Structure formats: structure tokens, C-alpha cells
């Protein structure tokens, strides 16, 4: 399943962030004008997942793997919760 951040959120005007949930792990794409960042992580290497869901505005999802932090901003509250749930289900397998 592919989740795309809103273009209305801060920092996502031209190239919105994407989170792709796959059977073996997740891929986070943070595109940029001249370069972008893409991270693919297996579920078993994810140590923690956090979401910030403000009352008004867009949510941020952040997860930690092997001492690194990956963060993506601009998702709806429902999308952020669905991504977190998918990661937790994948980790429990």
C-alpha cells in the first residue's frame, strides 16, 4: 500500500513524501529537487514507531532502525495510524 503526504503540508509543495508498505518491510521516499532520499527497512530491524498527530494540521511518522531515525511529515491522521498499524503487524510476524 502506498501513502503520499499532502502537498499542502510544510516542505512537500512540489515533491511530497511517500511511505510504501510492502510484505517484507517499508520504503520511505523523501524526494527533493536535485536529489532525494529513499530508505527501505525490513520490519524485523525497526525498533520503535512514533506518530505525532496534532489536533489541527498534518501528522509526522518517525521510526527507528539500527540506531537511525527516519521521519516523514504531511500525512493525514488516518494514514499515519494505518502506517503505524501496518508496521506493528509486520513486526509481530
Backbone as ProteinMPNN parsed JSONL, in Angstrom:
{"seq_chain_A": "XXXXXXXXXXXXXXXXXXXXXXXXXXXXXXXXXXXXXXXXXXXXXXXXXXXXXXXXXXXXXXXXXXXXXXXXXXXXXXXXXXXXXXXXXXXXX", "coords_chain_A": {"N_chain_A": [[0.846, -1.167, 0.0], [0.529, 2.226, -0.74], [1.251, 5.351, 0.627], [0.857, 8.803, 0.371], [2.116, 11.963, 1.181], [0.481, 15.083, 1.919], [0.381, 17.769, -0.401], [-0.07, 20.24, 0.601], [1.149, 20.448, 3.025], [3.921, 21.528, 5.078], [7.028, 21.828, 3.455], [6.483, 19.978, 1.463], [5.645, 20.86, -1.028], [6.277, 20.649, -3.845], [7.371, 18.079, -4.191], [6.012, 15.553, -2.66], [6.363, 13.511, 0.3], [6.562, 9.911, 0.466], [5.301, 6.827, 1.713], [5.728, 3.468, 1.442], [4.177, 0.513, 2.031], [5.173, -2.719, 2.245], [5.173, -6.36, 1.881], [7.508, -7.341, 3.157], [8.737, -5.213, 4.422], [9.143, -1.629, 4.837], [9.242, 1.224, 2.658], [10.524, 4.424, 2.531], [10.205, 7.38, 0.88], [11.676, 10.422, 0.349], [11.52, 12.829, -1.667], [13.502, 15.23, -3.508], [14.5, 18.386, -5.01], [16.962, 18.381, -6.502], [18.083, 16.076, -5.56], [17.128, 13.095, -3.82], [15.908, 11.133, -1.059], [15.78, 7.79, -0.261], [14.706, 5.16, 1.698], [14.763, 1.831, 2.602], [13.485, -0.509, 4.785], [13.524, -3.472, 6.656], [10.928, -5.131, 8.481], [11.73, -6.484, 10.822], [13.965, -5.115, 11.689], [13.135, -2.719, 12.678], [12.939, -0.763, 15.494], [11.309, 0.996, 16.961], [8.269, 2.894, 16.641], [6.842, 6.025, 16.09], [4.211, 8.419, 16.129], [3.19, 11.728, 15.473], [0.353, 13.413, 15.959], [-1.221, 16.182, 15.531], [-3.935, 18.265, 16.736], [-4.901, 20.05, 14.831], [-3.782, 20.139, 11.579], [-1.056, 18.447, 9.878], [0.181, 15.08, 10.174], [3.155, 13.539, 11.537], [5.284, 10.844, 10.936], [7.571, 8.7, 12.484], [10.253, 6.49, 12.612], [12.522, 4.161, 14.109], [15.514, 2.486, 13.362], [18.16, 0.282, 13.742], [19.644, 2.217, 15.186], [19.245, 4.508, 13.688], [17.191, 7.281, 12.624], [14.211, 7.719, 10.851], [12.109, 9.979, 9.279], [8.974, 11.272, 8.236], [6.803, 13.763, 7.03], [3.517, 15.22, 6.814], [1.258, 13.657, 6.477], [-2.154, 12.487, 6.648], [-4.088, 12.084, 9.659], [-5.367, 9.604, 9.789], [-3.949, 8.142, 7.833], [-1.37, 8.12, 8.996], [-1.84, 6.613, 11.322], [-2.625, 4.209, 10.12], [-0.247, 3.456, 8.806], [1.462, 3.097, 11.009], [0.104, 0.983, 12.281], [0.354, -1.017, 10.303], [3.128, -1.398, 10.331], [3.494, -2.364, 12.933], [2.03, -4.754, 12.793], [3.532, -6.099, 10.841], [5.974, -6.341, 12.238], [5.267, -8.121, 14.226], [5.111, -10.578, 13.022]], "CA_chain_A": [[0.0, 0.0, 0.0], [1.331, 3.441, -0.865], [0.682, 6.543, 1.252], [1.53, 10.002, -0.098], [1.874, 13.135, 2.018], [-0.252, 16.177, 1.286], [1.174, 18.861, -0.976], [-0.346, 21.445, 1.373], [1.946, 20.466, 4.244], [5.201, 22.222, 5.01], [8.144, 21.09, 2.877], [6.038, 18.993, 0.479], [4.908, 21.589, -2.062], [6.499, 20.115, -5.184], [7.647, 16.644, -4.124], [5.553, 15.045, -1.37], [6.947, 12.273, 0.819], [5.762, 8.702, 0.267], [5.614, 5.639, 2.501], [5.205, 2.295, 0.751], [4.139, -0.641, 2.92], [5.349, -3.943, 1.472], [5.09, -7.536, 2.751], [8.742, -7.606, 3.907], [9.203, -4.015, 5.118], [8.602, -0.375, 4.326], [10.123, 2.116, 1.924], [10.192, 5.824, 2.732], [10.802, 8.23, -0.157], [11.622, 11.854, 0.582], [12.122, 13.383, -2.878], [13.999, 16.597, -3.472], [14.614, 18.997, -6.319], [18.138, 17.855, -7.182], [18.335, 14.718, -5.071], [16.118, 12.632, -2.893], [16.344, 10.122, -0.118], [14.909, 6.617, -0.221], [15.155, 4.212, 2.702], [13.984, 0.603, 2.702], [13.806, -1.143, 6.061], [12.763, -4.685, 6.979], [10.158, -4.98, 9.712], [12.428, -7.01, 11.997], [15.01, -4.199, 12.147], [12.509, -1.5, 13.218], [12.876, -0.894, 16.942], [10.217, 1.797, 17.518], [7.491, 3.719, 15.71], [6.15, 7.121, 16.759], [3.479, 9.346, 15.262], [2.724, 12.973, 16.065], [-0.897, 13.774, 15.293], [-1.782, 17.379, 16.17], [-5.376, 18.456, 16.589], [-5.074, 20.695, 13.528], [-2.55, 20.056, 10.797], [-0.662, 17.161, 9.322], [0.9, 14.19, 11.082], [4.52, 13.122, 11.256], [5.595, 9.49, 11.363], [9.005, 8.55, 12.681], [10.615, 5.173, 13.124], [13.935, 3.979, 14.416], [16.058, 1.183, 12.988], [19.614, 0.169, 13.869], [20.197, 3.475, 15.671], [18.933, 5.612, 12.773], [15.813, 7.781, 12.669], [13.636, 8.108, 9.57], [10.935, 10.788, 9.58], [8.236, 11.807, 7.095], [5.779, 14.692, 7.505], [2.499, 15.652, 5.873], [0.225, 12.635, 6.288], [-3.38, 12.654, 7.431], [-4.066, 11.326, 10.907], [-5.766, 8.233, 9.473], [-2.829, 7.498, 7.138], [-0.288, 7.893, 9.957], [-2.235, 5.48, 12.167], [-2.603, 2.993, 9.288], [1.154, 3.101, 8.594], [1.957, 2.556, 12.286], [-0.519, -0.323, 12.469], [0.965, -1.961, 9.352], [4.48, -1.703, 10.806], [3.365, -3.211, 14.127], [1.614, -6.088, 12.342], [4.692, -6.689, 10.189], [6.974, -6.677, 13.256], [4.811, -9.242, 15.061], [5.157, -11.835, 12.264]], "C_chain_A": [[0.896, 1.235, 0.0], [0.572, 4.618, -0.265], [1.512, 7.743, 0.801], [1.128, 11.179, 0.784], [1.142, 14.206, 1.217], [0.701, 17.232, 0.745], [0.964, 20.161, -0.203], [0.509, 21.547, 2.628], [3.305, 21.117, 4.011], [6.3, 21.324, 4.443], [7.765, 20.113, 1.777], [5.347, 19.634, -0.722], [5.06, 20.974, -3.461], [6.619, 18.597, -5.168], [7.206, 16.103, -2.77], [6.241, 13.72, -0.992], [5.996, 11.112, 0.555], [6.247, 7.615, 1.217], [4.938, 4.48, 1.799], [5.323, 1.11, 1.697], [4.149, -1.883, 2.051], [5.277, -5.143, 2.413], [6.33, -7.764, 3.622], [9.239, -6.406, 4.703], [8.55, -2.776, 4.555], [9.686, 0.394, 3.585], [9.623, 3.528, 2.132], [10.947, 6.621, 1.682], [10.569, 9.686, 0.211], [12.286, 12.492, -0.635], [12.582, 14.823, -2.666], [14.156, 17.117, -4.885], [15.801, 18.438, -7.106], [18.485, 16.436, -6.743], [17.234, 14.355, -4.091], [16.704, 11.595, -1.976], [15.325, 8.999, -0.118], [15.514, 5.616, 0.743], [14.205, 3.026, 2.715], [14.443, -0.145, 3.942], [12.916, -2.365, 6.249], [12.068, -4.496, 8.324], [10.951, -5.409, 10.941], [13.555, -6.106, 12.483], [14.453, -2.883, 12.686], [12.344, -1.677, 14.724], [11.72, -0.11, 17.564], [9.55, 2.608, 16.419], [6.76, 4.773, 16.53], [5.375, 7.924, 15.726], [3.095, 10.564, 16.092], [1.494, 13.391, 15.277], [-1.499, 14.979, 16.011], [-3.287, 17.474, 15.925], [-5.706, 19.076, 15.239], [-3.746, 20.611, 12.799], [-2.254, 18.629, 10.37], [0.208, 16.387, 10.303], [2.301, 13.891, 10.584], [4.69, 11.706, 11.762], [7.108, 9.35, 11.427], [9.245, 7.137, 13.179], [12.119, 5.046, 13.213], [14.364, 2.575, 14.006], [17.576, 1.242, 13.066], [20.269, 1.487, 14.284], [19.937, 4.68, 14.79], [17.473, 6.016, 12.916], [15.405, 8.173, 11.263], [12.316, 8.799, 9.875], [10.305, 11.301, 8.294], [7.059, 12.611, 7.627], [4.745, 14.939, 6.403], [1.377, 14.664, 5.638], [-1.017, 12.978, 7.105], [-3.272, 11.779, 8.678], [-4.397, 9.857, 10.651], [-4.634, 7.478, 8.769], [-1.695, 7.178, 8.104], [-0.602, 6.704, 10.859], [-2.203, 4.175, 11.385], [-1.171, 2.531, 9.034], [1.722, 2.48, 9.865], [1.388, 1.17, 12.537], [0.106, -1.37, 11.559], [2.364, -2.354, 9.8], [4.408, -2.627, 12.016], [2.922, -4.623, 13.758], [2.789, -6.803, 11.67], [5.767, -7.108, 11.174], [6.574, -7.888, 14.057], [4.856, -10.582, 14.324], [6.425, -12.58, 12.503]], "O_chain_A": [[1.918, 1.261, 0.685], [-0.59, 4.859, -0.595], [2.741, 7.698, 0.847], [-0.049, 11.366, 1.094], [1.189, 14.221, -0.013], [1.713, 17.546, 1.373], [1.755, 21.093, -0.348], [0.589, 22.615, 3.235], [3.767, 21.234, 2.876], [6.482, 20.194, 4.897], [8.647, 19.473, 1.205], [4.528, 18.981, -1.369], [4.07, 20.801, -4.172], [6.049, 17.91, -6.015], [7.971, 16.19, -1.81], [6.638, 12.934, -1.853], [4.785, 11.299, 0.434], [7.441, 7.496, 1.49], [3.726, 4.495, 1.584], [6.421, 0.743, 2.115], [3.258, -2.086, 1.226], [5.317, -4.964, 3.63], [6.218, -8.321, 4.713], [10.087, -6.568, 5.58], [7.525, -2.855, 3.877], [10.879, 0.238, 3.847], [8.44, 3.809, 1.936], [12.173, 6.552, 1.599], [9.432, 10.132, 0.364], [13.502, 12.68, -0.636], [12.113, 15.525, -1.77], [13.968, 16.376, -5.85], [15.644, 18.061, -8.268], [19.115, 15.688, -7.49], [16.505, 15.218, -3.602], [17.87, 11.223, -2.106], [14.126, 9.247, 0.013], [16.687, 5.26, 0.628], [12.99, 3.193, 2.825], [15.635, -0.387, 4.13], [11.707, -2.303, 6.03], [12.567, -3.786, 9.197], [10.859, -4.772, 11.99], [14.06, -6.306, 13.588], [15.221, -2.019, 13.108], [11.695, -2.618, 15.179], [11.2, -0.518, 18.603], [10.166, 2.96, 15.413], [6.134, 4.458, 17.542], [5.821, 8.091, 14.591], [2.725, 10.446, 17.259], [1.575, 13.685, 14.084], [-2.213, 14.812, 17.0], [-3.827, 16.84, 15.018], [-6.668, 18.679, 14.582], [-2.706, 20.974, 13.348], [-3.091, 17.734, 10.488], [0.884, 16.971, 11.151], [2.597, 13.973, 9.392], [4.294, 11.391, 12.884], [7.83, 9.817, 10.546], [8.533, 6.645, 14.055], [12.875, 5.714, 12.508], [13.663, 1.598, 14.271], [18.198, 2.151, 12.517], [21.338, 1.832, 13.78], [20.374, 5.782, 15.121], [16.625, 5.202, 13.283], [16.141, 8.867, 10.561], [11.497, 8.279, 10.633], [11.008, 11.714, 7.371], [6.391, 12.188, 8.57], [5.06, 14.874, 5.214], [0.613, 14.819, 4.685], [-0.938, 13.671, 8.12], [-2.463, 10.854, 8.734], [-3.775, 8.968, 11.232], [-4.386, 6.31, 9.069], [-1.118, 6.093, 8.045], [0.273, 5.882, 11.131], [-1.8, 3.143, 11.921], [-0.905, 1.329, 9.045], [2.391, 1.448, 9.804], [2.115, 0.272, 12.963], [0.362, -2.493, 11.994], [2.752, -3.515, 9.668], [5.186, -3.577, 12.113], [3.395, -5.591, 14.354], [3.009, -7.99, 11.911], [6.415, -8.135, 10.971], [7.44, -8.624, 14.53], [4.657, -11.626, 14.946], [6.623, -13.658, 11.941]]}, "name": "protein", "num_of_chains": 1, "seq": "XXXXXXXXXXXXXXXXXXXXXXXXXXXXXXXXXXXXXXXXXXXXXXXXXXXXXXXXXXXXXXXXXXXXXXXXXXXXXXXXXXXXXXXXXXXXX"}
